[in-house]
């Protein structure tokens, strides 16, 4: 299942609010030119998150709210206080 829905304009604001743009490059988001984390272009069309977790809306929200910090294969993303309600 591929993710869909959401609000692009609100998403761009939230990306800057939580500082995702400092590590990730995301087309269409001003200032999102980070080089530490993976590019997030087309994340909704990917089948897996980080190559291991099925890309469903619930899994993606869980990953964003509580990113794994023990994996050595990816840069460590910190808890940024992201909630469903913003």
LOFI-530011 format. One record per residue: residue number from 1; x, y negated, z of N, C-alpha, C, O, CB in turn; residue in one letter. Coordinates in Angstrom, 2 decimals. Glycine has a CB too. Example, Ala and Ser with C-alpha at 12.3 -4.5 7.8 and 13.67 -1.06 7.14 Angstrom:
LOFI-530011
<pt 1,<13.19,5.69,7.80>,<12.30,4.50,7.80>,<13.20,3.30,7.80>,<14.24,3.32,8.46>,<11.31,4.47,9.05>,"a">
<pt 2,<12.85,2.25,7.08>,<13.67,1.06,7.14>,<12.90,-0.03,7.87>,<13.41,-1.14,8.04>,<14.08,0.60,5.72>,"s">
end
This chain:
LOFI-530011
<pt 1,<0.84,1.17,0.00>,<0.00,0.00,0.00>,<0.89,-1.24,0.00>,<1.81,-1.35,0.80>,<-0.96,0.00,1.21>,"x">
<pt 2,<0.61,-2.16,-0.87>,<1.36,-3.40,-0.93>,<0.59,-4.47,-0.15>,<-0.64,-4.46,-0.12>,<1.60,-3.85,-2.39>,"x">
<pt 3,<1.32,-5.37,0.46>,<0.66,-6.41,1.24>,<0.09,-7.48,0.33>,<0.60,-7.72,-0.77>,<1.63,-7.04,2.25>,"x">
<pt 4,<-0.95,-8.11,0.78>,<-1.56,-9.20,0.04>,<-2.27,-10.12,1.01>,<-2.38,-9.84,2.21>,<-2.54,-8.67,-1.05>,"x">
<pt 5,<-2.76,-11.22,0.48>,<-3.48,-12.16,1.32>,<-2.55,-13.20,1.91>,<-1.43,-13.38,1.42>,<-4.21,-11.43,2.44>,"x">
<pt 6,<-3.00,-13.86,2.93>,<-2.19,-14.89,3.57>,<-2.43,-16.23,2.91>,<-3.21,-16.36,1.97>,<-0.71,-14.53,3.50>,"x">
<pt 7,<-1.76,-17.22,3.43>,<-1.89,-18.59,2.95>,<-0.50,-19.13,2.65>,<0.28,-19.41,3.56>,<-2.62,-19.48,4.00>,"x">
<pt 8,<-0.19,-19.28,1.36>,<1.16,-19.67,0.94>,<1.60,-20.99,1.56>,<2.72,-21.09,2.06>,<1.22,-19.78,-0.58>,"x">
<pt 9,<0.75,-21.99,1.55>,<1.13,-23.30,2.08>,<1.43,-23.21,3.59>,<2.42,-23.75,4.06>,<0.03,-24.33,1.82>,"x">
<pt 10,<0.56,-22.52,4.32>,<0.78,-22.34,5.75>,<2.03,-21.51,5.99>,<2.80,-21.78,6.91>,<-0.44,-21.67,6.41>,"x">
<pt 11,<2.24,-20.50,5.15>,<3.42,-19.66,5.28>,<4.71,-20.44,5.13>,<5.66,-20.24,5.88>,<3.39,-18.55,4.27>,"x">
<pt 12,<4.75,-21.35,4.15>,<5.96,-22.18,3.96>,<6.23,-23.03,5.21>,<7.38,-23.21,5.60>,<5.80,-23.10,2.72>,"x">
<pt 13,<5.17,-23.55,5.82>,<5.31,-24.35,7.03>,<5.82,-23.49,8.19>,<6.71,-23.90,8.93>,<3.97,-25.01,7.41>,"x">
<pt 14,<5.25,-22.31,8.34>,<5.65,-21.41,9.43>,<7.09,-20.94,9.26>,<7.81,-20.80,10.25>,<4.70,-20.21,9.51>,"x">
<pt 15,<7.51,-20.69,8.04>,<8.89,-20.26,7.77>,<9.87,-21.30,8.29>,<10.88,-20.96,8.90>,<9.11,-20.02,6.26>,"x">
<pt 16,<9.57,-22.57,8.05>,<10.44,-23.64,8.56>,<10.29,-23.79,10.07>,<11.28,-24.01,10.77>,<10.13,-24.97,7.87>,"x">
<pt 17,<9.07,-23.69,10.57>,<8.81,-23.82,12.01>,<9.63,-22.82,12.82>,<10.21,-23.17,13.85>,<7.31,-23.63,12.30>,"x">
<pt 18,<9.67,-21.57,12.37>,<10.37,-20.53,13.11>,<11.83,-20.35,12.69>,<12.53,-19.51,13.25>,<9.65,-19.23,12.94>,"x">
<pt 19,<12.28,-21.11,11.73>,<13.69,-21.08,11.35>,<14.09,-19.94,10.43>,<15.28,-19.67,10.28>,<14.52,-21.01,12.54>,"x">
<pt 20,<13.11,-19.26,9.83>,<13.43,-18.15,8.91>,<14.29,-18.63,7.75>,<15.11,-17.88,7.22>,<12.14,-17.50,8.38>,"x">
<pt 21,<14.09,-19.88,7.35>,<14.81,-20.45,6.21>,<16.30,-20.61,6.48>,<17.06,-20.81,5.53>,<14.22,-21.78,5.85>,"x">
<pt 22,<16.74,-20.53,7.71>,<18.16,-20.66,7.99>,<18.94,-19.40,7.63>,<20.14,-19.46,7.37>,<18.38,-21.01,9.45>,"x">
<pt 23,<18.27,-18.24,7.61>,<18.94,-16.98,7.29>,<18.51,-16.39,5.96>,<19.27,-15.65,5.33>,<18.70,-15.98,8.38>,"x">
<pt 24,<17.29,-16.69,5.52>,<16.73,-16.07,4.33>,<16.58,-17.06,3.18>,<16.31,-18.24,3.39>,<15.38,-15.46,4.64>,"x">
<pt 25,<16.78,-16.56,1.97>,<16.50,-17.33,0.76>,<15.11,-16.93,0.27>,<14.81,-15.75,0.10>,<17.59,-17.09,-0.36>,"x">
<pt 26,<14.26,-17.95,0.05>,<12.89,-17.70,-0.38>,<12.52,-18.74,-1.43>,<12.45,-19.93,-1.12>,<11.90,-17.74,0.83>,"x">
<pt 27,<12.29,-18.30,-2.65>,<11.90,-19.22,-3.72>,<10.62,-19.93,-3.35>,<9.70,-19.33,-2.79>,<11.74,-18.47,-5.06>,"x">
<pt 28,<10.55,-21.22,-3.66>,<9.35,-21.99,-3.40>,<9.26,-22.56,-2.01>,<8.30,-23.27,-1.69>,<8.16,-21.16,-3.64>,"x">
<pt 29,<10.24,-22.28,-1.16>,<10.26,-22.82,0.20>,<11.44,-23.78,0.29>,<12.59,-23.34,0.30>,<10.35,-21.68,1.28>,"x">
<pt 30,<11.16,-25.08,0.36>,<12.25,-26.05,0.45>,<13.18,-25.75,1.63>,<12.73,-25.53,2.75>,<11.68,-27.46,0.59>,"x">
<pt 31,<14.46,-25.73,1.36>,<15.47,-25.50,2.39>,<15.71,-24.05,2.75>,<16.57,-23.76,3.57>,<15.08,-26.22,3.62>,"x">
<pt 32,<14.98,-23.12,2.16>,<15.18,-21.70,2.46>,<16.28,-21.15,1.57>,<16.01,-20.47,0.57>,<13.86,-20.89,2.28>,"x">
<pt 33,<17.51,-21.44,1.95>,<18.67,-21.04,1.16>,<19.69,-20.26,2.01>,<20.88,-20.25,1.71>,<19.35,-22.26,0.55>,"x">
<pt 34,<19.19,-19.60,3.05>,<20.07,-18.85,3.93>,<20.74,-17.70,3.22>,<20.20,-17.14,2.27>,<19.30,-18.33,5.11>,"x">
<pt 35,<21.92,-17.34,3.69>,<22.70,-16.27,3.06>,<22.98,-15.11,4.01>,<23.69,-14.18,3.65>,<24.01,-16.82,2.54>,"x">
<pt 36,<22.43,-15.15,5.22>,<22.71,-14.10,6.20>,<21.76,-12.92,6.03>,<22.20,-11.77,5.95>,<22.61,-14.65,7.62>,"x">
<pt 37,<20.46,-13.20,5.97>,<19.46,-12.15,5.81>,<19.15,-11.90,4.34>,<19.64,-12.63,3.48>,<18.18,-12.52,6.56>,"x">
<pt 38,<18.35,-10.88,4.05>,<18.01,-10.57,2.66>,<17.07,-11.61,2.06>,<16.35,-12.31,2.78>,<17.37,-9.20,2.57>,"x">
<pt 39,<17.08,-11.71,0.73>,<16.11,-12.56,0.02>,<14.72,-12.02,0.30>,<14.52,-10.80,0.35>,<16.40,-12.60,-1.54>,"x">
<pt 40,<13.77,-12.91,0.48>,<12.41,-12.48,0.77>,<11.46,-12.68,-0.41>,<10.25,-12.52,-0.26>,<11.89,-13.22,1.97>,"x">
<pt 41,<12.00,-13.03,-1.56>,<11.16,-13.15,-2.76>,<10.51,-11.80,-3.05>,<11.17,-10.77,-3.04>,<12.00,-13.63,-3.98>,"x">
<pt 42,<9.22,-11.82,-3.30>,<8.51,-10.60,-3.67>,<8.33,-9.59,-2.56>,<8.07,-8.42,-2.84>,<9.21,-9.96,-4.77>,"x">
<pt 43,<8.45,-10.01,-1.31>,<8.33,-9.06,-0.19>,<6.98,-8.33,-0.23>,<6.90,-7.17,0.15>,<8.49,-9.80,1.15>,"x">
<pt 44,<5.93,-9.01,-0.69>,<4.61,-8.38,-0.74>,<4.50,-7.27,-1.76>,<3.59,-6.44,-1.67>,<3.59,-9.41,-1.04>,"x">
<pt 45,<5.41,-7.23,-2.74>,<5.37,-6.19,-3.76>,<6.31,-5.02,-3.45>,<6.36,-4.05,-4.21>,<5.73,-6.79,-5.10>,"x">
<pt 46,<7.05,-5.11,-2.35>,<7.96,-4.02,-2.00>,<7.19,-2.91,-1.29>,<6.24,-3.18,-0.56>,<9.11,-4.55,-1.11>,"x">
<pt 47,<7.60,-1.69,-1.51>,<6.95,-0.55,-0.88>,<7.40,-0.32,0.56>,<6.66,0.23,1.37>,<7.20,0.70,-1.69>,"x">
<pt 48,<8.63,-0.76,0.87>,<9.18,-0.56,2.21>,<9.78,-1.85,2.74>,<10.27,-2.68,1.97>,<10.23,0.55,2.20>,"x">
<pt 49,<9.74,-2.01,4.04>,<10.39,-3.11,4.73>,<11.75,-2.59,5.17>,<11.84,-1.57,5.86>,<9.54,-3.64,5.96>,"x">
<pt 50,<12.82,-3.28,4.75>,<14.19,-2.87,5.07>,<14.48,-1.43,4.66>,<15.33,-0.77,5.26>,<14.45,-3.04,6.56>,"x">
<pt 51,<13.79,-0.94,3.65>,<14.05,0.39,3.12>,<13.58,1.53,3.99>,<13.89,2.69,3.69>,<15.47,0.53,2.90>,"x">
<pt 52,<12.83,1.25,5.07>,<12.48,2.36,5.96>,<11.04,2.36,6.46>,<10.52,3.42,6.80>,<13.38,2.34,7.12>,"x">
<pt 53,<10.39,1.23,6.52>,<9.06,1.14,7.10>,<8.05,0.82,6.00>,<8.25,-0.15,5.28>,<9.00,0.06,8.22>,"x">
<pt 54,<6.98,1.62,5.84>,<6.00,1.32,4.80>,<5.51,-0.13,4.90>,<5.20,-0.61,5.99>,<4.81,2.29,4.89>,"x">
<pt 55,<5.45,-0.80,3.78>,<5.09,-2.22,3.75>,<3.57,-2.37,3.77>,<2.92,-2.48,2.73>,<5.68,-2.91,2.49>,"x">
<pt 56,<3.03,-2.37,4.98>,<1.61,-2.63,5.19>,<1.49,-3.95,5.93>,<2.46,-4.39,6.54>,<0.92,-1.46,5.99>,"x">
<pt 57,<0.33,-4.60,5.90>,<0.18,-5.86,6.64>,<0.52,-5.70,8.12>,<1.20,-6.56,8.69>,<-1.23,-6.38,6.49>,"x">
<pt 58,<0.05,-4.63,8.76>,<0.33,-4.43,10.18>,<1.82,-4.24,10.45>,<2.36,-4.82,11.40>,<-0.44,-3.22,10.71>,"x">
<pt 59,<2.50,-3.43,9.62>,<3.93,-3.22,9.81>,<4.73,-4.49,9.58>,<5.69,-4.77,10.30>,<4.43,-2.12,8.88>,"x">
<pt 60,<4.34,-5.26,8.57>,<5.06,-6.50,8.30>,<4.88,-7.50,9.45>,<5.84,-8.16,9.85>,<4.59,-7.12,6.98>,"x">
<pt 61,<3.66,-7.60,9.97>,<3.45,-8.50,11.12>,<4.27,-8.03,12.32>,<4.86,-8.85,13.02>,<1.96,-8.57,11.49>,"x">
<pt 62,<4.29,-6.72,12.57>,<5.07,-6.19,13.68>,<6.56,-6.49,13.50>,<7.23,-6.90,14.45>,<4.86,-4.68,13.82>,"x">
<pt 63,<7.07,-6.28,12.28>,<8.49,-6.53,11.99>,<8.84,-8.00,12.22>,<9.89,-8.32,12.79>,<8.82,-6.12,10.54>,"x">
<pt 64,<7.96,-8.90,11.76>,<8.23,-10.34,11.91>,<8.14,-10.75,13.38>,<8.96,-11.54,13.85>,<7.23,-11.16,11.07>,"x">
<pt 65,<7.16,-10.22,14.10>,<6.99,-10.59,15.50>,<8.05,-9.97,16.40>,<8.49,-10.60,17.37>,<5.62,-10.17,15.98>,"x">
<pt 66,<8.47,-8.75,16.09>,<9.44,-8.03,16.93>,<10.48,-7.35,16.04>,<10.44,-6.13,15.87>,<8.73,-6.99,17.84>,"x">
<pt 67,<11.39,-8.13,15.48>,<12.39,-7.54,14.57>,<13.31,-6.59,15.32>,<13.68,-6.85,16.47>,<13.22,-8.63,13.88>,"x">
<pt 68,<13.67,-5.48,14.68>,<14.60,-4.56,15.33>,<15.96,-5.23,15.51>,<16.44,-5.91,14.61>,<14.75,-3.25,14.52>,"x">
<pt 69,<16.55,-5.05,16.67>,<17.84,-5.70,16.95>,<18.98,-4.70,17.10>,<20.12,-5.11,17.31>,<17.72,-6.55,18.20>,"x">
<pt 70,<18.69,-3.41,17.01>,<19.75,-2.43,17.25>,<20.34,-1.83,15.99>,<21.28,-1.04,16.06>,<19.21,-1.33,18.10>,"x">
<pt 71,<19.82,-2.21,14.82>,<20.33,-1.63,13.58>,<21.63,-2.31,13.17>,<21.69,-3.54,13.07>,<19.30,-1.75,12.46>,"x">
<pt 72,<22.65,-1.54,12.94>,<23.94,-2.10,12.53>,<23.96,-2.42,11.04>,<24.79,-3.21,10.59>,<25.06,-1.13,12.85>,"x">
<pt 73,<23.04,-1.84,10.27>,<23.06,-1.99,8.82>,<22.57,-3.36,8.34>,<22.85,-3.75,7.21>,<22.22,-0.92,8.19>,"x">
<pt 74,<21.85,-4.07,9.19>,<21.34,-5.38,8.80>,<21.77,-6.41,9.82>,<22.02,-6.06,10.98>,<19.81,-5.37,8.67>,"x">
<pt 75,<21.87,-7.67,9.42>,<22.15,-8.70,10.43>,<21.05,-8.69,11.48>,<19.89,-8.42,11.17>,<22.28,-10.11,9.76>,"x">
<pt 76,<21.41,-8.99,12.67>,<20.45,-8.96,13.76>,<19.56,-10.18,13.74>,<20.03,-11.32,13.83>,<21.16,-8.85,15.09>,"x">
<pt 77,<18.28,-9.95,13.64>,<17.30,-11.01,13.69>,<16.78,-11.09,15.12>,<16.43,-10.08,15.72>,<16.14,-10.77,12.67>,"x">
<pt 78,<16.72,-12.27,15.64>,<16.28,-12.47,17.01>,<14.77,-12.66,17.09>,<14.14,-13.05,16.11>,<16.98,-13.67,17.63>,"x">
<pt 79,<14.20,-12.37,18.25>,<12.80,-12.69,18.50>,<12.67,-14.21,18.42>,<13.39,-14.93,19.11>,<12.30,-12.13,19.89>,"x">
<pt 80,<11.76,-14.68,17.59>,<11.60,-16.12,17.40>,<10.30,-16.65,17.98>,<9.96,-17.81,17.77>,<11.65,-16.45,15.93>,"x">
<pt 81,<9.57,-15.81,18.71>,<8.31,-16.25,19.30>,<7.16,-16.32,18.33>,<6.19,-17.04,18.56>,<8.50,-17.56,19.92>,"x">
<pt 82,<7.25,-15.58,17.24>,<6.20,-15.59,16.22>,<4.99,-14.83,16.76>,<5.12,-13.74,17.32>,<6.71,-14.95,14.87>,"x">
<pt 83,<3.82,-15.43,16.59>,<2.56,-14.79,16.99>,<1.60,-14.79,15.81>,<1.83,-15.47,14.81>,<1.92,-15.53,18.22>,"x">
<pt 84,<0.54,-14.01,15.92>,<-0.46,-13.99,14.83>,<-1.14,-15.33,14.65>,<-1.52,-15.69,13.53>,<-1.51,-12.92,15.11>,"x">
<pt 85,<-1.29,-16.07,15.72>,<-1.99,-17.35,15.64>,<-1.07,-18.51,15.38>,<-1.54,-19.64,15.26>,<-2.74,-17.60,16.91>,"x">
<pt 86,<0.22,-18.26,15.27>,<1.16,-19.33,14.95>,<1.56,-20.05,16.16>,<2.35,-20.99,16.09>,<0.60,-20.28,13.96>,"x">
end
